[in-house]
Amino acid sequence: MRFFKKLKLFYLASLNNSTFAMGGNKIAPVSKFIDKKNADAVRLPNDIEKIKRYDFADFISLKNVFFPKNLKEIDEKAFFNCKSLDKIKLPKKVQSIGNSAFAYCNNLKEIILPNSITHIGNDCFYNCNSVQSVKLPKFADNYMAFPVNLFYLSKVGNDFYLKSKPSKNSIFIADISLVKYGITNWDNDNFKKTMEYLNKLPPELFSYFYKQAQGDKALNFVDDILNSNIKKYVWLRRKSIHYAGVMDYFVGICEILGVFEKTPRTTQRISKSNKQITETIDYAQKATEFLYQAIKCNKLDVVDAEKISKKVKSFKFHPEFADFVFKNLDEILKEGPIFFAECYNRFDEVQKAHTTNKGGCRQLAPTVEFFIQYFNSNKFIGVTKENQEIANVVGKYYAKQETFDTAVRVMKIGAKKHIPANILKEDLKDDIILSTPFDKEDNESNKRFNKINERIKRITQLSNDTLLNLVDVANDKFSFELLRKDSALNLVLGKLCGCCAHLEGIGAGIAFSAILHPDIQNIVIKNNKGEIIAKTTMYVNRKEGYAICNTIELNEKIKVSQKDAIYYAFKQAINTFAEKYNQENDVKLKIINVGMNFNDLHDKITHTDKKAKFLLEPIDYSQFSLKFDRNYQGDSFDNQYTLWEIDKDKTF
């Protein structure tokens, strides 16, 4: 009672779940009725469930608040700038505390929060620098709301505390974001060791890695970064970096080049002599030493890291790009930090374009010169609205004006001949179905694709195996398409599918033929991103009633497990084409063969299909070349297999 005599204590009543102060016959909101400068303490009625926004804001003399036992929510800035408040003890039903609810309560020393709290608003205890102890709720979403001067996480019984001074059972934490990690993993055997290590990390490195940790994965994540590669980074920072302000940008460069890679990488490449070479590279060591030497010799200005980082789309380790930087740093730096970022962003795109122009289109390692040419490739002379699409397609793979001029010329020749865009009367494209023909389930998908399922049954009846291998690629969605003859993509298919059938290849004739001849068209297979990953060029002999696919080429990055699905996609495409063609024409197709020289599906076709009983006469593709030094005739003259017959029991 002596305590209350010393205080100016206000008993508050409630009306319609709002807090009011009562004095005589007057009823008014708390903030209007009570003198903010003289109120020492308030007691709230137990039926109050929410303290509203600004209810006690700027009560500068308020030292004690007796919270109601049914309180569930404290709204934002409810006790903002209560400079005299020295202790907060919230009841067990409180669930949420709003933004800045107790901000600038700079005399606050103790905070007791129940486990019922799940939400703590941003800046909830901002500038509460006198706080010495906080009893923490175990499941709160935002521990960053607590004062930064509480460096020790302690456990007393089943409860956790943040304290400004160490106790017998406490752990030092350099970053407040570790609180949730500490509460979750306190009893883990490696917890203390992990905490000690994390507390030694440079701030920007800690932030970079810890942002990737979520929930229960946090411990595994921290275990992952406990390796010598991180120590190498710390060493690199201390030895060579003096610009602390840009370290958060520089850490992204380290990630891209492989400083943080845990284990050495085994890579494979094809030499000029066509031999496979296997190499094992410790990128963590190589990248760290490379960066140290570059900075030591003033080759890499870390201030540029900010410009690079702001332009880089994502920070992920890219071994091929790292090798490119290791070999070409001086030339890259001459072009500036934006060039560095652009090379990283578009590396895969440029790498795909940089191939030899000979048969097979062997992949080449990108050079700085090629990147410069590639980035400038949209500066063709003579680009108009009519040929803009040609410029866009060609510009992804070639930089020469002559190549663009050739592309425009070929497309104009095709247009002047008034050749229809398709051999058929309409476009042909469809998804492939990876279900086996032995599935009797009559679901909506099977109803929708009933005709295609029938084709699959017919295909597999001719096969010596089943579709069981397709289980491996069930998540790969492919589609087939007869590429329209007026599409500029016909000119660059070799670049997409690793063959010579492209503008600058020795197979330019076959690339042009699909545009210049009415009875030649490309069948392409696309992945789930809509990218062309495989192709064949088909010639139809209308008079004799047969068709022949030159050969089948695949993108070099196709996995072995995907080849079965691509094979069946081609089979579906050819079956569908043959059915539609025979519906539209009096002279029916009786057989479709494929050439086997340089055929990327050679093993699958020879295992599944039958060798042709006799060779069909193909077309000479060299006649479509615009240059005499390109004499590629085709790959189906001396070795063919049969992919489709109108009646397998009859001989054509």
C-alpha positions as CSV (number, residue, x, y, z in Angstrom):
1,M,0.0,0.0,0.0
2,R,2.9,2.4,0.7
3,F,3.9,1.9,-2.9
4,F,0.6,3.1,-4.2
5,K,0.5,6.1,-1.9
6,K,3.7,7.3,-3.5
7,L,2.3,6.9,-7.0
8,K,-0.4,8.8,-8.8
9,L,-2.3,5.6,-9.7
10,F,-5.2,5.7,-12.2
11,Y,-7.8,2.9,-12.2
12,L,-9.1,2.5,-15.7
13,A,-12.5,1.2,-16.8
14,S,-13.5,-0.3,-20.2
15,L,-16.4,0.4,-22.6
16,N,-17.0,-1.5,-25.8
17,N,-13.5,-3.1,-25.5
18,S,-11.8,0.4,-25.4
19,T,-9.9,1.7,-22.5
20,F,-11.2,4.8,-20.7
21,A,-10.3,6.7,-17.6
22,M,-13.0,7.6,-15.1
23,G,-13.0,10.7,-13.0
24,G,-16.2,11.9,-11.3
25,N,-19.0,11.9,-13.9
26,K,-16.6,12.4,-16.8
27,I,-15.7,9.6,-19.2
28,A,-13.0,10.2,-21.8
29,P,-10.2,8.3,-23.7
30,V,-7.1,7.8,-21.6
31,S,-4.9,10.1,-23.6
32,K,-7.4,13.0,-23.1
33,F,-8.5,12.5,-19.5
34,I,-5.1,11.7,-17.8
35,D,-2.4,14.2,-17.6
36,K,0.5,12.6,-19.5
37,K,3.1,14.4,-17.4
38,N,1.8,13.3,-14.0
39,A,0.5,9.7,-14.4
40,D,2.9,7.4,-12.5
41,A,1.0,4.1,-12.9
42,V,-2.1,2.7,-14.5
43,R,-4.2,-0.4,-13.8
44,L,-6.2,-1.8,-16.8
45,P,-9.4,-3.7,-16.3
46,N,-9.2,-7.5,-17.0
47,D,-11.8,-7.5,-19.8
48,I,-9.5,-5.4,-22.1
49,E,-8.1,-7.5,-24.9
50,K,-6.3,-4.8,-26.9
51,I,-4.4,-1.7,-26.1
52,K,-4.8,0.6,-29.1
53,R,-2.4,2.7,-31.1
54,Y,-1.0,5.7,-29.2
55,D,-3.1,5.0,-26.0
56,F,-0.2,5.7,-23.7
57,A,2.3,7.3,-26.1
58,D,4.3,10.2,-24.5
59,F,3.3,9.3,-20.9
60,I,6.7,10.6,-19.8
61,S,6.1,10.0,-16.0
62,L,4.5,6.5,-16.4
63,K,6.6,4.0,-14.3
64,N,4.3,1.1,-13.9
65,V,1.6,-0.6,-16.0
66,F,-0.6,-3.3,-14.5
67,F,-1.7,-5.2,-17.6
68,P,-5.1,-7.1,-17.8
69,K,-4.9,-10.9,-17.7
70,N,-7.0,-11.2,-20.8
71,L,-4.8,-8.9,-22.9
72,K,-4.1,-10.3,-26.4
73,E,-2.7,-7.5,-28.5
74,I,-0.7,-4.3,-28.0
75,D,-1.0,-2.0,-31.1
76,E,1.8,0.0,-32.7
77,K,3.3,2.9,-30.6
78,A,1.0,2.1,-27.8
79,F,3.7,3.0,-25.2
80,F,5.9,5.1,-27.5
81,N,8.3,7.4,-25.6
82,C,7.3,6.4,-22.1
83,K,10.6,7.6,-20.8
84,S,10.1,6.6,-17.1
85,L,8.8,3.0,-17.7
86,D,11.3,0.7,-16.0
87,K,9.7,-2.8,-16.3
88,I,7.3,-4.7,-18.6
89,K,5.7,-7.9,-17.6
90,L,3.1,-9.1,-20.1
91,P,0.3,-11.6,-19.2
92,K,0.3,-15.1,-20.7
93,K,-2.4,-14.5,-23.4
94,V,-0.6,-11.8,-25.3
95,Q,0.0,-12.8,-28.9
96,S,1.2,-9.7,-30.7
97,I,3.1,-6.5,-30.1
98,G,3.0,-3.9,-32.8
99,N,5.7,-1.8,-34.5
100,S,7.5,0.6,-32.2
101,A,5.1,-0.3,-29.3
102,F,7.8,0.5,-26.6
103,A,10.2,2.5,-28.7
104,Y,12.2,5.2,-26.9
105,C,11.4,3.8,-23.4
106,N,15.0,4.6,-22.6
107,N,14.7,3.9,-18.9
108,L,13.4,0.3,-19.4
109,K,15.6,-2.2,-17.6
110,E,13.6,-5.5,-17.6
111,I,11.2,-7.1,-20.1
112,I,9.3,-10.3,-19.4
113,L,7.4,-11.8,-22.4
114,P,5.3,-15.0,-22.4
115,N,5.6,-17.8,-24.8
116,S,2.2,-17.0,-26.2
117,I,3.7,-14.2,-28.2
118,T,4.2,-15.1,-31.9
119,H,4.6,-11.6,-33.4
120,I,6.9,-8.8,-32.4
121,G,6.8,-5.7,-34.6
122,N,9.8,-3.9,-36.1
123,D,11.5,-1.4,-33.9
124,C,9.3,-2.6,-31.0
125,F,12.1,-1.8,-28.4
126,Y,14.0,0.7,-30.5
127,N,16.4,2.9,-28.5
128,C,15.7,1.1,-25.3
129,N,19.3,1.2,-24.5
130,S,19.0,0.6,-20.7
131,V,17.5,-2.8,-21.0
132,Q,19.6,-5.4,-19.1
133,S,17.4,-8.5,-19.3
134,V,14.6,-9.9,-21.6
135,K,12.7,-13.1,-21.0
136,L,12.1,-14.3,-24.6
137,P,9.1,-15.9,-26.2
138,K,10.2,-19.2,-27.9
139,F,8.2,-18.8,-31.1
140,A,8.4,-15.2,-31.9
141,D,8.9,-14.2,-35.6
142,N,11.2,-11.2,-35.0
143,Y,14.0,-11.3,-32.5
144,M,15.7,-8.5,-34.3
145,A,13.3,-6.1,-32.4
146,F,15.4,-6.4,-29.2
147,P,18.1,-4.0,-28.2
148,V,21.5,-4.6,-29.7
149,N,23.3,-4.2,-26.4
150,L,22.1,-7.6,-25.1
151,F,25.0,-9.9,-26.1
152,Y,24.4,-13.0,-24.0
153,L,21.8,-15.7,-24.6
154,S,21.0,-17.6,-21.4
155,K,18.8,-20.5,-20.5
156,V,17.2,-20.7,-17.0
157,G,15.1,-23.8,-16.6
158,N,13.0,-24.0,-19.7
159,D,13.1,-20.3,-20.4
160,F,15.5,-18.2,-22.5
161,Y,16.8,-14.8,-21.7
162,L,18.8,-12.1,-23.4
163,K,21.1,-10.3,-21.0
164,S,23.7,-7.5,-21.1
165,K,26.1,-9.4,-18.8
166,P,27.2,-13.0,-18.9
167,S,26.0,-15.7,-16.5
168,K,27.1,-19.3,-15.8
169,N,24.9,-20.7,-18.5
170,S,25.2,-18.1,-21.3
171,I,26.5,-17.8,-24.9
172,F,27.9,-14.7,-26.4
173,I,26.2,-13.6,-29.7
174,A,27.7,-11.0,-31.9
175,D,24.6,-10.7,-34.1
176,I,21.0,-10.6,-32.7
177,S,19.7,-12.7,-35.6
178,L,21.4,-15.7,-34.0
179,V,18.8,-15.7,-31.2
180,K,16.3,-17.9,-33.1
181,Y,19.1,-20.2,-34.1
182,G,20.2,-20.4,-30.4
183,I,16.8,-21.2,-29.0
184,T,16.3,-23.9,-31.7
185,N,19.7,-25.6,-31.3
186,W,20.7,-24.9,-27.7
187,D,20.9,-28.6,-26.8
188,N,22.8,-29.6,-29.9
189,D,26.3,-31.0,-29.2
190,N,27.9,-28.7,-31.7
191,F,26.0,-25.6,-30.8
192,K,28.7,-23.9,-28.7
193,K,31.5,-24.6,-31.2
194,T,29.3,-23.3,-34.0
195,M,28.4,-20.1,-32.1
196,E,32.1,-19.4,-31.3
197,Y,32.9,-19.8,-35.0
198,L,30.0,-17.6,-36.2
199,N,30.9,-14.9,-33.8
200,K,34.3,-14.6,-35.3
201,L,33.0,-14.1,-38.9
202,P,33.3,-10.7,-40.5
203,P,29.8,-9.0,-40.3
204,E,29.2,-8.9,-44.0
205,L,30.2,-12.6,-44.4
206,F,28.0,-13.6,-41.5
207,S,25.0,-11.7,-43.0
208,Y,25.6,-13.2,-46.4
209,F,25.5,-16.8,-45.2
210,Y,23.0,-16.6,-42.4
211,K,20.3,-15.1,-44.7
212,Q,20.3,-18.5,-46.4
213,A,19.5,-20.4,-43.2
214,Q,15.8,-21.1,-42.5
215,G,14.1,-22.8,-39.6
216,D,15.3,-26.3,-38.8
217,K,17.8,-26.1,-41.7
218,A,19.9,-23.6,-39.8
219,L,22.1,-26.1,-38.0
220,N,22.9,-28.1,-41.1
221,F,23.6,-24.8,-42.9
222,V,26.0,-23.6,-40.3
223,D,27.8,-27.0,-40.3
224,D,28.2,-26.6,-44.0
225,I,30.1,-23.3,-43.7
226,L,32.5,-24.7,-41.1
227,N,35.3,-25.4,-43.5
228,S,38.7,-24.1,-44.4
229,N,37.3,-22.2,-47.4
230,I,35.6,-19.6,-45.1
231,K,38.8,-19.2,-43.2
232,K,40.5,-18.5,-46.5
233,Y,38.0,-15.7,-47.1
234,V,38.6,-14.2,-43.7
235,W,42.3,-14.4,-44.4
236,L,41.8,-12.7,-47.7
237,R,39.8,-10.0,-46.1
238,R,42.4,-9.2,-43.4
239,K,45.4,-9.5,-45.7
240,S,44.2,-7.5,-48.7
241,I,40.9,-5.6,-48.1
242,H,40.8,-2.2,-46.4
243,Y,37.5,-1.0,-47.8
244,A,35.1,-2.3,-45.2
245,G,32.2,-0.4,-46.9
246,V,32.3,-2.6,-50.0
247,M,32.9,-5.9,-48.4
248,D,29.2,-6.9,-48.7
249,Y,29.6,-6.4,-52.4
250,F,32.9,-8.2,-52.6
251,V,31.5,-11.3,-50.9
252,G,29.2,-11.8,-53.9
253,I,32.2,-11.8,-56.2
254,C,33.8,-14.4,-54.0
255,E,30.7,-16.6,-54.3
256,I,30.6,-16.3,-58.1
257,L,34.3,-17.4,-58.4
258,G,34.1,-20.3,-55.9
259,V,35.8,-19.1,-52.8
260,F,33.1,-20.8,-50.7
261,E,33.0,-24.1,-52.5
262,K,33.2,-27.0,-50.0
263,T,34.8,-29.7,-52.1
264,P,36.9,-29.8,-55.3
265,R,35.0,-30.1,-58.6
266,T,35.6,-32.7,-61.2
267,T,35.1,-31.3,-64.7
268,Q,35.3,-32.9,-68.1
269,R,36.1,-31.3,-71.5
270,I,36.8,-32.4,-75.0
271,S,40.3,-31.5,-76.4
272,K,41.1,-30.3,-79.9
273,S,42.1,-33.9,-80.7
274,N,38.6,-35.0,-79.6
275,K,39.8,-36.7,-76.4
276,Q,37.9,-36.4,-73.2
277,I,40.0,-34.8,-70.4
278,T,39.0,-35.0,-66.8
279,E,40.3,-32.4,-64.3
280,T,39.8,-31.9,-60.6
281,I,40.0,-28.3,-59.4
282,D,39.8,-26.9,-55.9
283,Y,38.0,-23.7,-56.7
284,A,38.0,-22.5,-53.1
285,Q,41.8,-22.4,-53.0
286,K,42.3,-21.3,-56.6
287,A,39.8,-18.5,-56.4
288,T,41.0,-17.2,-53.0
289,E,44.7,-17.1,-54.2
290,F,43.7,-15.6,-57.5
291,L,41.8,-12.7,-55.8
292,Y,44.5,-12.2,-53.3
293,Q,47.1,-11.8,-56.0
294,A,44.8,-9.6,-58.1
295,I,44.2,-7.2,-55.2
296,K,47.9,-7.3,-54.1
297,C,49.0,-6.3,-57.6
298,N,46.3,-3.6,-57.8
299,K,44.6,-5.4,-60.7
300,L,41.3,-5.6,-59.0
301,D,39.9,-2.4,-57.4
302,V,37.4,-3.6,-54.8
303,V,35.4,-0.4,-55.2
304,D,34.3,-1.8,-58.6
305,A,32.8,-4.7,-56.7
306,E,29.8,-2.4,-55.9
307,K,29.2,-1.7,-59.6
308,I,29.5,-5.3,-60.5
309,S,27.2,-6.5,-57.7
310,K,24.5,-4.1,-58.6
311,K,24.4,-5.4,-62.2
312,V,24.7,-9.1,-61.4
313,K,21.3,-10.9,-61.5
314,S,22.1,-13.7,-59.0
315,F,25.2,-14.7,-57.0
316,K,25.8,-18.4,-57.7
317,F,29.1,-20.2,-58.3
318,H,29.7,-20.7,-62.0
319,P,32.9,-22.8,-62.6
320,E,33.1,-22.0,-66.4
321,F,32.8,-18.3,-65.7
322,A,35.4,-18.6,-63.0
323,D,37.8,-20.2,-65.4
324,F,37.1,-17.4,-67.9
325,V,37.9,-14.8,-65.3
326,F,41.1,-16.6,-64.2
327,K,42.4,-16.6,-67.8
328,N,41.3,-13.2,-68.9
329,L,41.2,-10.8,-65.9
330,D,43.4,-8.1,-67.5
331,E,41.3,-7.9,-70.7
332,I,38.0,-8.0,-68.7
333,L,39.0,-5.2,-66.5
334,K,39.9,-3.0,-69.5
335,E,36.3,-3.2,-70.5
336,G,35.1,-2.2,-67.0
337,P,33.0,-3.7,-64.2
338,I,29.7,-3.5,-66.1
339,F,31.3,-5.7,-68.8
340,F,32.3,-8.2,-66.0
341,A,28.7,-8.4,-64.8
342,E,27.2,-8.7,-68.3
343,C,29.6,-11.6,-69.1
344,Y,28.4,-13.4,-65.9
345,N,24.7,-12.7,-66.6
346,R,24.8,-14.0,-70.2
347,F,27.7,-16.5,-70.0
348,D,25.6,-19.6,-70.7
349,E,23.9,-17.8,-73.6
350,V,27.2,-16.7,-75.1
351,Q,28.8,-20.1,-74.5
352,K,26.1,-21.8,-76.4
353,A,26.7,-19.5,-79.4
354,H,30.5,-19.9,-79.4
355,T,31.1,-23.1,-81.4
356,T,33.2,-24.1,-84.4
357,N,31.6,-23.9,-87.8
358,K,32.7,-27.4,-88.8
359,G,30.7,-30.6,-88.6
360,G,29.8,-31.4,-85.0
361,C,30.0,-27.7,-83.9
362,R,32.6,-28.4,-81.1
363,Q,32.1,-26.1,-78.1
364,L,34.8,-23.4,-77.8
365,A,35.8,-21.6,-74.6
366,P,34.5,-18.0,-74.8
367,T,37.0,-15.2,-75.2
368,V,36.8,-11.5,-74.3
369,E,36.9,-10.7,-78.0
370,F,33.9,-13.0,-78.7
371,F,32.0,-11.4,-75.8
372,I,32.6,-7.9,-77.2
373,Q,31.5,-9.0,-80.6
374,Y,28.4,-10.8,-79.2
375,F,27.3,-7.8,-77.1
376,N,27.6,-5.5,-80.2
377,S,25.9,-7.9,-82.5
378,N,22.6,-6.0,-82.5
379,K,24.4,-3.2,-84.4
380,F,23.8,-4.7,-87.9
381,I,23.5,-2.2,-90.7
382,G,20.2,-2.2,-92.5
383,V,17.9,-3.5,-89.8
384,T,14.3,-2.6,-90.6
385,K,10.9,-3.5,-89.1
386,E,10.7,-6.2,-91.7
387,N,14.0,-7.9,-90.8
388,Q,14.1,-7.1,-87.1
389,E,13.2,-10.6,-86.1
390,I,16.0,-12.0,-88.3
391,A,18.5,-9.6,-86.6
392,N,17.3,-10.7,-83.2
393,V,17.8,-14.4,-84.0
394,V,21.0,-14.1,-85.9
395,G,22.5,-11.5,-83.5
396,K,22.5,-14.1,-80.7
397,Y,25.1,-16.2,-82.5
398,Y,26.9,-14.1,-85.1
399,A,28.5,-10.7,-85.2
400,K,29.5,-10.3,-88.8
401,Q,27.5,-8.0,-91.1
402,E,28.0,-10.5,-93.9
403,T,26.2,-13.2,-92.0
404,F,23.2,-11.0,-91.3
405,D,23.1,-10.0,-95.0
406,T,23.1,-13.6,-96.0
407,A,20.2,-14.4,-93.6
408,V,18.1,-11.6,-95.0
409,R,18.9,-12.6,-98.6
410,V,17.8,-16.3,-98.0
411,M,14.6,-15.3,-96.3
412,K,13.8,-12.9,-99.1
413,I,14.4,-15.6,-101.7
414,G,12.0,-17.9,-99.8
415,A,9.3,-15.2,-99.7
416,K,9.6,-14.4,-103.4
417,K,9.0,-18.1,-104.2
418,H,5.7,-17.9,-102.3
419,I,6.5,-21.2,-100.6
420,P,3.9,-22.2,-98.0
421,A,5.1,-22.1,-94.4
422,N,4.3,-25.8,-93.9
423,I,4.3,-29.0,-95.9
424,L,0.9,-29.6,-94.3
425,K,-2.0,-27.3,-94.6
426,E,-1.6,-26.1,-91.0
427,D,0.9,-25.8,-88.2
428,L,1.8,-29.0,-86.4
429,K,2.9,-29.1,-82.8
430,D,2.0,-31.0,-79.7
431,D,3.2,-32.2,-76.3
432,I,4.5,-35.7,-75.9
433,I,2.9,-38.1,-73.5
434,L,5.3,-40.1,-71.2
435,S,2.7,-42.6,-70.0
436,T,3.1,-46.2,-71.0
437,P,0.6,-47.8,-73.4
438,F,-0.1,-50.5,-70.8
439,D,-1.8,-48.1,-68.5
440,K,-5.5,-48.9,-68.7
441,E,-6.6,-46.0,-66.4
442,D,-9.2,-43.9,-68.3
443,N,-8.6,-40.5,-66.8
444,E,-9.2,-37.1,-68.4
445,S,-5.6,-36.8,-69.6
446,N,-5.9,-40.1,-71.5
447,K,-9.2,-39.0,-73.0
448,R,-7.7,-35.8,-74.2
449,F,-4.7,-37.4,-75.8
450,N,-6.4,-40.6,-76.9
451,K,-5.2,-40.4,-80.5
452,I,-1.6,-39.7,-79.4
453,N,-1.7,-42.7,-76.9
454,E,-2.8,-44.8,-79.8
455,R,0.3,-43.7,-81.8
456,I,2.5,-44.6,-78.8
457,K,1.0,-48.1,-78.7
458,R,1.8,-48.5,-82.4
459,I,5.3,-47.3,-81.8
460,T,6.0,-49.6,-78.9
461,Q,4.5,-52.6,-80.8
462,L,7.4,-52.2,-83.2
463,S,9.9,-51.8,-80.4
464,N,12.0,-54.4,-78.7
465,D,11.8,-52.7,-75.4
466,T,9.2,-50.9,-73.3
467,L,8.8,-47.3,-72.0
468,L,10.0,-48.1,-68.6
469,N,13.1,-46.0,-69.0
470,L,10.9,-43.0,-69.3
471,V,10.3,-43.1,-65.6
472,D,13.7,-41.4,-65.3
473,V,12.5,-38.4,-67.3
474,A,8.9,-38.2,-66.1
475,N,9.5,-34.7,-64.9
476,D,11.0,-33.6,-68.2
477,K,8.2,-32.2,-70.5
478,F,9.0,-32.2,-74.2
479,S,7.0,-31.0,-77.2
480,F,7.5,-31.5,-80.9
481,E,6.9,-29.0,-83.7
482,L,7.2,-28.7,-87.4
483,L,9.2,-25.5,-87.5
484,R,7.5,-23.1,-89.9
485,K,9.6,-22.5,-93.1
486,D,9.3,-18.7,-92.7
487,S,11.0,-18.8,-89.2
488,A,14.6,-17.4,-89.0
489,L,15.3,-20.2,-86.4
490,N,15.8,-22.5,-89.4
491,L,19.1,-20.6,-90.0
492,V,20.6,-21.3,-86.6
493,L,19.4,-24.8,-85.6
494,G,22.9,-26.1,-85.9
495,K,24.0,-23.8,-83.1
496,L,21.1,-25.0,-80.9
497,C,21.6,-28.7,-81.6
498,G,25.4,-29.1,-82.0
499,C,25.6,-29.6,-85.8
500,C,26.9,-27.8,-88.9
501,A,23.4,-26.8,-90.2
502,H,23.6,-23.1,-89.6
503,L,24.5,-19.9,-91.4
504,E,28.3,-20.1,-91.0
505,G,28.5,-23.9,-90.9
506,I,29.6,-26.3,-93.7
507,G,26.0,-27.4,-93.6
508,A,24.6,-24.0,-94.5
509,G,22.9,-25.7,-97.5
510,I,20.7,-27.9,-95.3
511,A,19.9,-24.9,-93.1
512,F,18.7,-22.9,-96.2
513,S,16.9,-25.9,-97.7
514,A,14.1,-25.8,-95.1
515,I,13.4,-22.2,-96.3
516,L,14.0,-22.6,-100.1
517,H,12.4,-26.0,-100.9
518,P,8.6,-26.6,-100.6
519,D,9.0,-30.2,-99.5
520,I,11.7,-29.9,-96.9
521,Q,10.9,-28.9,-93.3
522,N,12.6,-29.2,-89.9
523,I,11.1,-31.2,-87.0
524,V,12.2,-29.8,-83.7
525,I,11.9,-31.0,-80.1
526,K,11.5,-28.4,-77.3
527,N,12.0,-28.7,-73.6
528,N,9.7,-27.4,-70.9
529,K,11.2,-23.9,-71.2
530,G,10.3,-23.8,-74.9
531,E,14.0,-24.1,-76.0
532,I,14.9,-26.2,-79.1
533,I,17.0,-29.1,-78.0
534,A,16.9,-31.5,-81.0
535,K,16.1,-31.4,-84.7
536,T,15.9,-33.4,-87.9
537,T,15.4,-32.1,-91.5
538,M,12.8,-34.1,-93.4
539,Y,12.5,-34.3,-97.2
540,V,9.1,-35.5,-98.6
541,N,9.0,-37.1,-102.1
542,R,5.4,-36.4,-103.0
543,K,5.5,-38.4,-106.3
544,E,7.0,-41.6,-104.9
545,G,5.2,-41.4,-101.6
546,Y,8.1,-41.5,-99.1
547,A,9.9,-39.2,-96.7
548,I,13.4,-39.3,-95.3
549,C,14.9,-37.6,-92.3
550,N,18.5,-36.6,-92.9
551,T,19.8,-37.5,-89.4
552,I,18.9,-36.5,-85.8
553,E,21.0,-34.0,-83.8
554,L,20.8,-33.2,-80.1
555,N,22.0,-30.3,-78.0
556,E,25.2,-31.4,-76.4
557,K,23.9,-30.8,-72.9
558,I,21.2,-33.4,-73.2
559,K,21.4,-36.1,-70.5
560,V,21.6,-39.7,-71.4
561,S,18.4,-40.3,-69.4
562,Q,16.6,-37.9,-71.6
563,K,17.4,-39.5,-74.9
564,D,14.6,-42.1,-74.7
565,A,12.0,-39.3,-74.2
566,I,13.4,-37.4,-77.2
567,Y,13.4,-40.5,-79.3
568,Y,9.7,-41.1,-78.6
569,A,9.0,-37.4,-79.2
570,F,10.4,-37.8,-82.7
571,K,8.4,-41.0,-83.2
572,Q,5.2,-39.2,-82.2
573,A,6.0,-36.2,-84.5
574,I,6.7,-38.5,-87.5
575,N,3.5,-40.6,-86.8
576,T,1.4,-37.5,-86.4
577,F,2.9,-35.9,-89.6
578,A,2.3,-39.1,-91.6
579,E,-1.3,-39.4,-90.5
580,K,-2.2,-35.8,-91.3
581,Y,-0.2,-35.8,-94.6
582,N,-2.1,-38.9,-95.8
583,Q,-5.4,-37.3,-94.9
584,E,-4.6,-34.3,-97.0
585,N,-3.0,-35.9,-100.1
586,D,-4.0,-38.4,-102.7
587,V,-0.6,-40.0,-103.0
588,K,0.0,-41.4,-99.6
589,L,3.2,-41.7,-97.6
590,K,4.1,-45.4,-97.3
591,I,7.4,-45.2,-95.5
592,I,9.7,-42.8,-93.6
593,N,13.4,-43.5,-93.1
594,V,16.2,-41.7,-91.2
595,G,19.9,-41.3,-92.0
596,M,22.3,-42.9,-89.5
597,N,25.6,-41.1,-90.1
598,F,26.3,-38.8,-87.2
599,N,22.9,-39.6,-85.7
600,D,22.8,-38.7,-82.0
601,L,20.1,-41.3,-81.4
602,H,22.0,-44.0,-83.2
603,D,22.0,-46.5,-80.3
604,K,18.4,-46.1,-79.6
605,I,17.3,-46.4,-83.2
606,T,19.4,-49.4,-84.0
607,H,18.1,-51.2,-80.9
608,T,14.4,-50.3,-81.5
609,D,13.8,-49.9,-85.2
610,K,14.7,-52.0,-88.2
611,K,17.4,-51.4,-90.8
612,A,15.8,-50.2,-94.0
613,K,15.2,-53.0,-96.5
614,F,16.5,-50.7,-99.3
615,L,17.8,-47.1,-99.4
616,L,15.4,-44.4,-100.3
617,E,16.8,-41.7,-102.5
618,P,17.6,-38.5,-100.4
619,I,18.0,-35.0,-101.7
620,D,21.4,-33.4,-102.2
621,Y,21.5,-30.5,-99.7
622,S,24.6,-28.9,-101.1
623,Q,22.6,-27.5,-104.0
624,F,21.0,-25.0,-101.6
625,S,24.3,-23.6,-100.4
626,L,25.1,-20.0,-101.5
627,K,28.8,-20.7,-101.5
628,F,30.8,-23.2,-103.6
629,D,33.1,-24.2,-100.8
630,R,30.2,-25.8,-98.8
631,N,29.5,-29.2,-100.3
632,Y,27.6,-31.0,-97.5
633,Q,25.2,-33.4,-99.3
634,G,23.6,-35.0,-96.3
635,D,23.9,-38.0,-93.9
636,S,21.3,-40.4,-95.4
637,F,22.9,-41.7,-98.6
638,D,24.4,-44.9,-97.4
639,N,22.8,-45.9,-94.1
640,Q,19.1,-45.7,-93.2
641,Y,16.7,-47.1,-90.7
642,T,12.9,-47.2,-91.0
643,L,11.0,-45.1,-88.4
644,W,7.5,-45.4,-89.9
645,E,5.6,-47.6,-92.4
646,I,2.0,-47.4,-93.5
647,D,1.7,-51.2,-93.0
648,K,4.6,-53.0,-91.5
649,D,3.5,-56.4,-93.0
650,K,3.8,-55.1,-96.6
651,T,7.0,-54.3,-98.4
652,F,7.1,-50.9,-100.1
